[in-house]
Amino acid sequence: MPVMARVPGAVRDPASNSTAASTSFVPAAAPALWTAAYGLVLGVVHLFFLSSFMMVAALPLYIAKAPRWEIGLVVGVPFIASMVLRPFTGRMVDRSGRRIFLVIGGAGCAITLALHAVSTDIWFLTVLRLFFGAAQAFITTAIMAALADVLPVRRRGEGMGWYGVVYTSTNLYGPGLGLWLATTFGYTVLFGFSAVLNVGCVVLAILLVETGLRRSAGRAPAKLFSRSALLPMVTFLAVTIPAGAITAFLALVEKQRHAGDPGVFFILFGITLVVGRIGGGWLADRISRPAAIVPGLVLTGIAMLALSASSTAWAFYLVALVYGLGFALCHTGATILTMDRAPESERGAAMATLVVAWDIGTVLGAFVLGFLADAAGYGQVFLLVGLIPLIQAGVFIALVRGQRAGRVAA
């Protein structure tokens, strides 16, 4: 039974569709969203992802003279480390809390990013970025688990919408800022500034009061994988594979085709990411989680198919808008769906299971597809990654309908 508050005046009764004059009873105010813990987590989100997105356009150009598969290796190898470690980070975050791994992950990212300036040797960078990927696995799992802790159930869509604004704003200006720092002041300044941002993550994490419930020694051990998150993870994977291809090859596609400015592409992408995350949260809260996920898959697929054939600047920029909207809708819906399905005792494992889609998608999209790019060209890469989300949209609809039918039959 919800708590009711007495409010004077005419109030519409949603149950009876009538209006009662004078004193009426209405539901109490929604639970608080903007807490200190939520604000600190959002601060970590912004600083960490800004440091990451500053690398998106600049890093491939840092090693542009290398073969394409080597570029894909350097871009994608952190996600191999993350993919291997991710299940263990979920278990550790469930067992020991979120705060300690926000600190460890932020410190590890700061150190490894600063060391990027030492050499452009491919194998040095590959080893270094393996360590960066390990640190990244800890901080991103802890971030998502902390968000699941601090967001009230009734306002998860709204909370993830604002998370999207904070996160996506880094995509809006991060790649351009990274390119500007690299071209104006050099890559040493770029990597140093990125490291400082992660030091800021450490400071904010120290200020955060622990949000998770630590497991007692007598309870069952925390899980490595969460079965509750498998459907959202596979669905999210269908848009992270295109994201991996974009990260590794977009700047090089532009140089080959002279179809537009990658910095402008990511600005437009970021604008529609903001809109899509707010809209995705609204759709997920007001209608359903699939109402955000399915359109996101379809729009992402359409954008990648268009990119495979685009040769003009206006088409290049239109792809950015459609892709940003599609990615935001799918990511927001899949994240909220994961939070809904996960038991409280395995939130860390559930969010790690979801986020592993980032790792797998980037490895496939950046590294594995690098060989296809060498053999057949960029157009075939984006044609392939455009078909994946369209196929997954059909699979997701069929699975959701099957689950609903099973519940009705039961």
N, C-alpha and C positions, 0 to 999 in steps of 0.2 A: 504494500500500500504506500504510494508516494506521500510525502509530507505536503500538506496543503497550507497555504497562507491566505489570510483574510485580506481582501483588497476592496476598498469602497469604489462605487461607481458602476457603470454599465460594462459588463464583461461577457463576451460571447462564449457560450458553452459548446465546445466542439462535439460533445456526445449527442446533444439534443438539437444542435443547430439553431438554438434560440438565444436571445439576449436577455439577461436578467438584470433588472434595475437594482439600484442600491447596493447592499453588501452581497458579495459573491465569493466563492472559493475558487482559486486558481492554483495550478501547480507551483511549487516553490522554484526559486531561481535555479538555473542550471549549475552544476558543480564548477568550481573555479578552474580555469584553464591556465591563466598567466601566473603561475607560481614562480618562486625564486629558482627552484630546481629546473623547471621547464626553460626559464630564461638562460640559465647557465649551460644547459645542454645545447640549446640553440646557438649560443656563443661558440661552443666547441665545434658544432656543425659548420658554422660559417668559416671559421679560421682554417679548419682542416680541409674542407672542400675547396676553399680559395687556393690553398697551396697546391692542391691536386690539379685543379683546372688551369692553373697558370702553366702547367707542363703540357697541356693537351696539344697546342699548336706549336709551342717552342721546342719541345724535346725531339720530335722527328727531324726538325731542321738542324738541330745540334749535331746530328749524325747523318745528315742528308746524303753524304757521299757513299754511305754503306749500301750494300745490296738490300733490296726490299725485305727479304726474309730476315735479315739481321735487324733492320728497323723494327719489324714486327716482333722480333724476339725481345729487344730492349723494352719496347712499349708493353708487351704482354707478359713478360716473365714475372713481374710482381704478383700477378694474378694467379700464376702457378703456385707460388708460395702461399698466397692467401687461400687458394682452393684446398691445398693439403692441410693447412693449419686450421681452417675455419671451423670444422666440427669441434676441435679441441678448444678453440676460443669460446665457443658457446657453452661447453661444459664448464670451463674455468670461470666464465662470467657468472653462470648460475651458482657455482660453488662458492666463489670468493667475493662477489660483488662487482659492480660496474666501475666504480671510481678508480680502483687501482689499475685497471687495464686501460682506462682513458689516459692515465699518467704514463704508463709504460709505452703505449702505442704512440702518443704524442712525442715523447722523448726519442723513441726509435726513428720516427719519421724525420724529426729535426736533424738528427745526426746524419742519417743517410742522404738526405737532400743536400746538406752542406757539402758532403763528399762527392756529389755529382760533378762539382767544378774541378776536381783533381785531374781528370783525364777523359778523353773522348774514345778511348779504346773500348771496343765493343764487349770484350770479355770481362774487363774490369767493371763496366757498367752493368753487365748481366748479373755478375755476382752481387754487386752493390744493390741492385734493384730486387734481388731475391730477399735480402734483408729488409729493404723498404716494404716489400709485400707482406712480410711477416708482421712488421709493426702496424701496417695498414689493416691487417686482419683483426688485430686486437682492438684498435680504436674504433673501427666501424661496427664491429659486433657489440662493443660496449655502448656505443651511441644508440644503436637501434633498440637494445634491451632497455636502456634508460628511458628512451621515449615511450616504450610500451608500459613502463612502470608509472610514469608521471602523467600520462594522458587519461582523463576520465573516460569511461566507456561511452557515455552519451555524446562526448565531444571529440571522439577520435578522428572523424573526418575533418572537422574544423582544425584540430591540432596538427594533423598531418598536412593540411593545407598551408598553415603558417610555417611549418617546418619546410615545406616545399618552397615558400617564398624566400626564406633565409638561405636554404641550400641552393636554390636556383639562381639567386642573385649572383652567386659566385661564378656560375656558368655564364651569366650575362656579361660580366666584365673581366673575369679571370683570364681566359685565353688571350684577349687583347692586351691586358696588362702584362701578361707574361711575355708576349712578343715585343711589346714596347720596351720593357726592362732589358730584354736580351739584345735588341738591336741598338738601343740607346746607350746602355751602360755595360753590356756584356753579360755573358752567362754566369759569371761568378756572382754578380749582384743578384741575378734572378734566383739562383739556387740559395744564396744567403738569405734573401728576403723570405723565400718559401720556408726555410728552416726556422726563422724568427716567428713566423705565423704558428708553427707547431709548438714552439715554446709557449706561445700564448694559450694554446690548448691545454698544456700542462698546468699553467697557472689557474685557469678556470676550473679544471678538474679538481685541483686541490681545494678550491672553495666550495665544491659541490658536496652536499650531505649525501651519503650513500642512499640510493633509491631502491636497491634490490634486497630481498630477504635471503640471508645466508642460510645455507643448508646445515642442519645439525649432523653430528657424526653418526647418529643412529638411523638416519634416513637413507633411502636408496640413493645410489650415486646419480649425479646429473647425467643426462643423456648426451650422446654425441650428435645424433640426428633426431629431428622431430618429425614424425610422420604427418602431424597436423599441418606442416608447412610445405609438403611436397607439391600439392597442386599449385599454390601461389608461386613456388620456386620455379617449377617448370614453365609456368606461364610468363613469369618475369624474364626467364632465360631467353624467350623468343624475342624480346626487345633489347637484351644486353648483347647478343651476338651482333646485331647491326651497330650498336654503340661501340663495340670493340673495333669494328671495321672503320667507323667514322673517326675514332681516336687515332688509329694508326695511319690512315690513308687520305683523309680529307685534304690536308694541306698539300699533299703530293698530287692529288687529283686536280686541284686548282692550278698548280704549276704546269701540269700537262695540258690542261684544256683552256687555261686562262678564262675560267668561267665565273670568277668572282673572288672576293676577298674572304679568306677563312675567318678573320676576325669579325667581319660583318655577319658571316654565317652564324657564328656562335652567339653574337649579340641577339640576332633574330630568334635563334633557337632558345636562348634564355628568356626572352620576352614571353614566348608562348609556353615555356615551361612554367613560368609564374602563373599565367592564366589557367593552364591545364591542371596544375596542382590545386589551386583554389577550387576550380570547377570540379575536379575529381573528388575532392573532399566533400563538396556539396552533394554531388550525385551519390556518393557512397553512403552518406548519412541520410539523405532524403528519399532515395529510391532503392538502391542496392549496390553491393560491391561489384557485381558483374556489369552494372550500368556504366561504370567507369572503365573496367578492364577491357571489355570487348571492343568498344570504339577505339581505345588506345592501341590495341593490336592491329586493327584494320588500318588506322591512319599511319602507323609506323611502316607497315608493309607497303602501302601506296607510296609513301615518301621515298623508300629505298628503291622501289622499281623506277620511280621518276628520276632519282639520282643516277641510276645506271645508264640513262640515256641523255641526261641533260647536258647541254653544251653552251648555254647562254647564262648570263649573270642573273636575269630575272627568274629563270627556272631554278638555278642554284639557290637563290634566296627563298623562293617559294617552298622548296624542299625543307629548308631550315624551319620555316613556320609550321608546316604540317608535321614534321618529325618531332619537333618540340612538344606540340600538343599531344600527339599520340604517346610519346614516351612518358609524359607527365601523368596522363590519365591511367595508363597501365601500371606504372610504378606505385602511384598513390593507392589505387584500388587493391593491388596485390599486397602492399604493406599492411593496410587496414584489415584485409582478409586474414592475413597471418596472425595479427594481434587477436582477432576474434576467435580463431580456431585453437590457439595455443593455451594449454593449461598454465596457470601462474608459475608453477614450479619448473617449467621448462621454457620460459620466455627467451632466455639467452640462446638455447639450442634452436628454438624456432626461428629467431631472427637471424642466427648464423646460417641456418639451412636456407632461408630466403636470400641472404646476401651472397651465398656461394654462387648464386646465378650470375652475379657481377664477375666473379673470378672466372668461372667456366666460359661465360660469354665473351670476355675480353681475350682469353687464351684462344678460343676458336676464331673470334672475329679479327684479332690482330695478328696472332702468330700463325695459326694453321692456315688461315685464308691468305696469308702472305705468299705462300707457295702458289696458290691459285692466281694471285695478282701477277706474280712473275711469269706464269705460264700462259694466262689468258687475258690479263689486263684487268683494270679496275671495274669496268662495266660489268663483267661476269660476276665479280665479287658482290657488287651491290644488287645484281639481279637475284643471286642466290639468297642473300640475307633479307631481301624483300619478300620472298615466298614463305619464309619461316613463320613470321607472325601471322600471316593470313591463314596458314594451315592450323596454327595453334588456336586461333580464334574459333574455328570449327570444332576442334577437339575440346576446348574449354566449355563451349556451349553444350556439347553432348554430355560431358561429364557432370556439369552442374544439373542439367535436366535429369540425368540418371540418379544423382544423389537425392534430388527432390522427390522423384518417383519412388525411390526406396523408402524415404521417410513416410510418405503417404501410405504405402503398402504396409509398413510396420504399424 
